Amino acid sequence: MPRYFTEEHEWIDVDGDTATVGITDYAQEQLGDVVFVEVPQSGTELAKGAEAAVVESVKAASDVYAPIAGTVTEGNSALEDEPELVNTSADDQGWFFKLTIADKDELDGLMDAKAYKAFCDGL
């Protein structure tokens, strides 16, 4: 399953026509202790770059953007009761939402793991 990254420190796993979106370990470290997460509802249509979710930490509140366009099929309801999953498992159980991919060509503009690491090293 290929994983892509954005300059907004989001990751996206692609499995067929479905994508799972979360924020990177780098992003959760920058946020600090996450205290609240709002995820999109199923059926929400998202354009690439649209605000999709909100994450609040002891330091700040941030928007999470849709890395590609699609229709939300599931928000991670576990984050309502356990927003700290973003800190403890950003790359796995702390995912934010799943969507049906509208246009796979939009994946072409995203980074792979090597490019993302180089991007973070340059910050």
Secondary structure, DSSP 8 states (H G I E B T S, - for coil): --EEE-TTSEEEEEETTEEEEEE-HHHHHHH-SEEEEE---TT-EE-TT-EEEEEEESS-EEEEE-SS-EEEEEE-THHHH-TTHHHH-TTTTT--EEEEES-GGGGGGSB-HHHHHHHHHT-
